[in-house]
Amino acid sequence: MSGLHEECGVFGVWSDDNSEAARDIYYGLTALQHRGQESAGIAVCDTKGPLGNVCIHKGMGLVSEVFNESIINNLRGNIGIGHVRYSTTGKSVEENAQPVFLNYLKGTLVLAHNGNIINAGDIRNELIQKGARFFGTTDSEVIAYKIALERLNSGSIEEAVLNVADTLKGGFAILVMSPQKLVGIRDPLGLKPLCLGRRGESFMLASESAALTSAGAEFVRDIRPGELIVIADGKVTSDLFLSSRKHAHCVFEYIYFARKDSVIDGVSVHKARVKGGALMARRFPVEADVVTGVPDSGIAAAVGYAEESGIPFKLAFHKNSYVGRTFIKPTQRERKSAVQMKLSLISDVVKDKRIVLIDDSIVRGTTISNIIMTMRNAGAKEVHVRISSPPFLYPCYYGTDVPDNNELIANKLSKNELRDFIGADSLEYMDIDDLDKMADGLSLCKACFDNDYPEK
């Protein structure tokens, strides 16, 4: 409920004897729908058919809106990649939907990408000078063109991908499909997640382990930061040329982005959120009657806070899952209306009670102020807010669409001023030193809190 924008989700399949890769990708993308709701796409290829016989379908909307049974049945192939998008770069239009498909001198190339490339503008200008013509405005199209150009002078598609990845600055998880191979690569810092799964003789690559489960695959392992994976002829090979000792995993996978049933880089998302709530209870105790969380990502932290504090946890909201995410509403009035449609308060839980309200973040402050006002109107005596992340102070350059500094309310108001603005009796944020404990000591990127950007 923070107003943060998700990144994107990618899913890939290589199967030796299955011509229904598109169906597996559909299931995988549906499980990754929380990472992007603007557009969806699937591209498949039959490795036993004519070279370059790529079938692709993409469009605006949710996975279930873009695809139906007839479309899936017509996407015949044993390898493929899919994508769900939220636009961190480029307009929300069909031209920018992924996967990106290119037909070039050495064949065909299909690419799906999660993340943000800081130096994409420079690469785009370089390619334009060499005669490239772009149809969209995304980083992903820039990467695809760069790989196609590099492939003309490389011995293999994986060599071209590796050479291009070495020039990229930013966070990325990239899937590339050639007529015979599925290639995946993760940025050297490990900012964006990517993992490997297996079902029989089929191999899958996904942004989150929960997507592998949805497609009937078993989680094998996380792709290591900087690792390139090639799946072909029933074999998986690895190249660690780009691996570095410095890692900076995105902290918001554990606070907000990832599904709670995912495990990313060995850390359970659900357990991390519960632990974060417990850490806040130790640092910022308060006398109260009920602990509750704002669905969805505030719930696990609220459970942790309740368990540590001994204050009962209760669900105080009914969530209407059929209403779109509030951040896609362009005006404040529409955002407020969407919040009211999406969440309804269970009044009996808060009436005559002192409430500890857990949310994952405060960006503009309007959503949580509306929730607190609703609680008070329902008879809540006190509302104490605990936020399971530190205050946002700086923008993100790696694919998390944190607003500009002038939209970040923590940049404008002190903690006490913000407490009064949202109408809370008290307000406390997760201590930045507790984030590493929350993620079991994993090296994290916390730049939006501390201005320490790993690539700057």
TORNUVEX-174347 format. One record per residue (C-alpha): x, y, z. Coordinates in steps of 0.1 Angstrom, whole numbers, padded with zeros to 4 digits, always signed. Example, Ala and Ser with C-alpha at 12.3 -4.5 7.8 and 13.67 -1.06 7.14 Angstrom:
<pts>
+0123-0045+0078/+0137-0011+0071/
</pts>
This chain:
<pts>
+0000+0000+0000/+0031+0023-0001/+0026+0038-0035/+0059+0023-0047/+0060+0009-0082/+0072-0026-0087/+0098-0036-0112/+0091-0063-0138/+0091-0101-0139/+0107-0125-0163/+0102-0162-0168/+0119-0186-0192/+0115-0223-0202/+0137-0248-0220/+0122-0283-0226/+0134-0311-0248/+0101-0327-0255/+0074-0302-0245/+0058-0281-0272/+0037-0263-0246/+0064-0239-0231/+0039-0211-0235/+0015-0227-0209/+0043-0230-0184/+0053-0194-0190/+0017-0183-0186/+0016-0200-0151/+0049-0184-0142/+0039-0149-0153/+0006-0152-0134/+0027-0159-0103/+0048-0128-0110/+0019-0105-0117/+0026-0085-0086/+0058-0073-0103/+0040-0056-0131/+0005-0051-0143/+0008-0028-0173/+0016-0054-0200/+0025-0090-0206/+0041-0110-0233/+0053-0145-0243/+0076-0156-0271/+0083-0192-0280/+0103-0212-0305/+0105-0248-0316/+0141-0260-0316/+0132-0289-0338/+0115-0267-0364/+0129-0242-0390/+0154-0218-0375/+0139-0185-0365/+0103-0198-0362/+0094-0175-0333/+0058-0171-0322/+0051-0141-0300/+0021-0124-0284/+0020-0094-0261/-0004-0067-0251/-0015-0042-0225/-0031-0055-0193/-0028-0084-0169/-0016-0118-0180/-0052-0131-0179/-0064-0102-0200/-0036-0105-0227/-0038-0144-0230/-0066-0169-0234/-0067-0206-0242/-0068-0201-0279/-0038-0178-0279/-0018-0201-0257/-0026-0231-0279/-0013-0212-0309/+0021-0204-0292/+0038-0237-0301/+0074-0242-0290/+0096-0260-0265/+0116-0230-0254/+0104-0195-0246/+0105-0164-0224/+0078-0142-0209/+0075-0108-0192/+0052-0088-0171/+0060-0051-0171/+0058-0020-0149/+0075+0009-0168/+0105+0023-0150/+0117+0037-0183/+0095+0043-0214/+0058+0051-0217/+0031+0026-0208/+0022+0017-0244/+0020-0015-0264/+0052-0006-0284/+0071-0010-0251/+0056-0043-0241/+0081-0072-0239/+0096-0096-0249/+0116-0076-0275/+0119-0095-0308/+0147-0088-0334/+0153-0103-0368/+0189-0096-0377/+0217-0108-0400/+0226-0139-0379/+0190-0149-0371/+0165-0140-0345/+0168-0128-0309/+0142-0124-0282/+0148-0106-0250/+0130-0099-0217/+0145-0077-0190/+0139-0066-0154/+0157-0036-0140/+0171-0003-0151/+0202+0005-0171/+0218+0038-0160/+0239+0042-0191/+0211+0032-0216/+0210+0067-0230/+0246+0066-0240/+0243+0032-0256/+0211+0043-0275/+0229+0073-0290/+0259+0050-0300/+0235+0026-0317/+0216+0054-0335/+0249+0066-0349/+0254+0031-0363/+0220+0032-0380/+0197+0015-0354/+0161+0025-0355/+0141+0021-0323/+0104+0015-0322/+0100+0019-0284/+0116+0038-0256/+0128+0011-0232/+0162+0000-0219/+0152-0035-0230/+0151-0026-0267/+0185-0009-0263/+0200-0040-0248/+0185-0062-0275/+0199-0041-0303/+0233-0040-0286/+0234-0078-0283/+0224-0083-0319/+0252-0060-0331/+0277-0077-0308/+0265-0111-0321/+0278-0102-0356/+0313-0104-0343/+0309-0131-0316/+0312-0168-0317/+0279-0175-0299/+0248-0157-0285/+0261-0162-0250/+0294-0146-0258/+0275-0116-0272/+0253-0114-0241/+0283-0116-0218/+0301-0089-0237/+0272-0065-0237/+0264-0072-0200/+0299-0062-0192/+0292-0027-0205/+0259-0022-0187/+0256-0001-0155/+0227-0007-0133/+0205-0035-0121/+0193-0062-0144/+0180-0098-0148/+0180-0105-0186/+0166-0135-0205/+0176-0140-0241/+0162-0167-0264/+0179-0177-0297/+0165-0205-0319/+0183-0231-0299/+0193-0217-0265/+0179-0200-0235/+0203-0176-0219/+0200-0158-0186/+0222-0133-0168/+0221-0114-0136/+0238-0080-0128/+0272-0084-0109/+0258-0067-0078/+0228-0090-0075/+0204-0061-0074/+0178-0080-0094/+0168-0116-0086/+0169-0146-0109/+0167-0183-0101/+0168-0217-0117/+0143-0244-0115/+0137-0279-0129/+0108-0302-0137/+0119-0335-0152/+0139-0326-0183/+0126-0291-0184/+0146-0261-0170/+0131-0228-0160/+0145-0193-0151/+0124-0169-0131/+0125-0137-0111/+0112-0155-0080/+0111-0190-0067/+0073-0188-0062/+0069-0186-0100/+0088-0219-0104/+0064-0236-0080/+0034-0223-0099/+0048-0239-0131/+0053-0272-0113/+0091-0269-0111/+0115-0275-0082/+0138-0247-0071/+0174-0256-0079/+0193-0225-0069/+0196-0187-0072/+0216-0175-0102/+0247-0159-0087/+0254-0122-0091/+0271-0117-0124/+0265-0153-0135/+0255-0162-0170/+0235-0193-0175/+0230-0211-0209/+0204-0239-0213/+0207-0259-0245/+0205-0296-0255/+0193-0306-0221/+0223-0291-0203/+0229-0261-0181/+0263-0244-0183/+0275-0214-0162/+0300-0185-0167/+0311-0164-0137/+0333-0140-0156/+0313-0110-0144/+0310-0121-0108/+0323-0096-0083/+0330-0097-0046/+0308-0067-0040/+0271-0075-0038/+0241-0052-0032/+0208-0070-0032/+0177-0048-0034/+0164-0044+0001/+0128-0039-0012/+0125-0075-0024/+0123-0084+0013/+0103-0054+0024/+0077-0051-0004/+0083-0064-0039/+0086-0102-0037/+0058-0126-0030/+0059-0138+0006/+0063-0174-0004/+0095-0167-0024/+0130-0174-0012/+0156-0150-0027/+0193-0155-0023/+0187-0180+0005/+0165-0157+0025/+0128-0164+0030/+0108-0133+0022/+0081-0141+0048/+0106-0148+0075/+0125-0116+0067/+0093-0095+0071/+0083-0112+0103/+0118-0106+0117/+0116-0070+0106/+0084-0065+0126/+0100-0082+0157/+0130-0059+0155/+0107-0028+0154/+0089-0041+0185/+0122-0043+0204/+0133-0008+0194/+0099+0010+0194/+0075-0006+0220/+0042+0010+0228/+0012+0001+0250/-0017-0010+0227/-0045-0035+0224/-0042-0047+0188/-0015-0050+0162/-0026-0050+0126/-0010-0046+0092/-0019-0030+0059/-0023-0057+0033/-0003-0073+0018/+0033-0066+0027/+0025-0051+0061/+0009-0082+0074/+0040-0104+0081/+0058-0075+0098/+0027-0070+0120/+0028-0107+0129/+0064-0103+0140/+0057-0071+0160/+0028-0089+0177/+0048-0120+0185/+0077-0100+0200/+0055-0075+0219/+0028-0099+0232/+0001-0077+0218/-0026-0097+0199/-0025-0096+0161/-0058-0092+0143/-0067-0086+0107/-0084-0052+0104/-0089-0049+0067/-0108-0067+0040/-0088-0064+0007/-0107-0064-0026/-0082-0082-0048/-0101-0073-0080/-0092-0036-0078/-0061-0024-0095/-0031-0011-0076/-0035+0024-0063/-0002+0037-0078/-0015+0035-0113/-0041+0063-0106/-0026+0095-0120/-0043+0120-0096/-0045+0122-0059/-0083+0122-0060/-0083+0090-0080/-0057+0074-0057/-0078+0081-0027/-0109+0067-0043/-0090+0035-0053/-0077+0030-0018/-0113+0032-0004/-0124+0006-0030/-0095-0017-0024/-0094-0017+0014/-0124-0018+0037/-0119-0016+0075/-0134-0042+0098/-0147-0017+0124/-0152-0042+0153/-0114-0049+0154/-0105-0012+0160/-0134+0002+0179/-0124+0014+0214/-0089+0000+0209/-0054+0013+0209/-0039+0002+0175/-0004-0005+0163/-0006-0001+0125/+0022-0016+0104/+0029-0006+0068/+0059-0011+0046/+0067+0025+0037/+0055+0060+0035/+0061+0078+0001/+0036+0107-0001/+0018+0100+0031/-0017+0103+0017/-0027+0066+0017/-0018+0060+0053/-0034+0093+0065/-0067+0081+0049/-0064+0048+0066/-0058+0064+0100/-0088+0088+0095/-0110+0058+0087/-0098+0040+0119/-0106+0070+0140/-0140+0074+0124/-0146+0037+0134/-0138+0045+0170/-0101+0037+0174/-0087+0054+0206/-0051+0056+0194/-0032+0047+0162/+0005+0041+0165/+0023+0037+0132/+0053+0015+0126/+0069+0015+0092/+0090-0016+0082/+0115+0004+0062/+0136+0035+0070/+0123+0069+0056/+0127+0074+0018/+0152+0102+0012/+0168+0095-0022/+0157+0082-0056/+0165+0048-0070/+0184+0043-0102/+0182+0005-0105/+0146-0003-0115/+0125+0006-0084/+0104+0035-0093/+0108+0056-0062/+0095+0091-0069/+0117+0122-0072/+0130+0138-0040/+0103+0165-0041/+0076+0139-0039/+0092+0120-0010/+0074+0134+0021/+0103+0124+0044/+0123+0150+0026/+0098+0177+0034/+0087+0170+0070/+0105+0159+0102/+0093+0127+0118/+0071+0146+0143/+0057+0168+0115/+0049+0137+0094/+0033+0121+0124/+0009+0151+0128/+0003+0152+0090/-0009+0116+0089/-0028+0119+0121/-0010+0092+0141/-0004+0092+0179/+0032+0081+0173/+0054+0072+0143/+0085+0052+0141/+0105+0037+0111/+0126+0006+0109/+0161+0014+0120/+0185+0012+0090/+0210-0008+0111/+0183-0035+0115/+0179-0041+0078/+0209-0064+0075/+0196-0084+0105/+0162-0087+0089/+0179-0103+0058/+0202-0126+0077/+0233-0105+0070/+0228-0104+0032/+0246-0075+0016/+0219-0050+0007/+0215-0020-0015/+0200+0007+0008/+0207+0037-0013/+0172+0051-0012/+0177+0054+0026/+0214+0063+0030/+0225+0077-0004/+0252+0050-0007/+0247+0039-0043/+0267+0008-0051/+0278+0019-0086/+0285+0055-0078/
</pts>
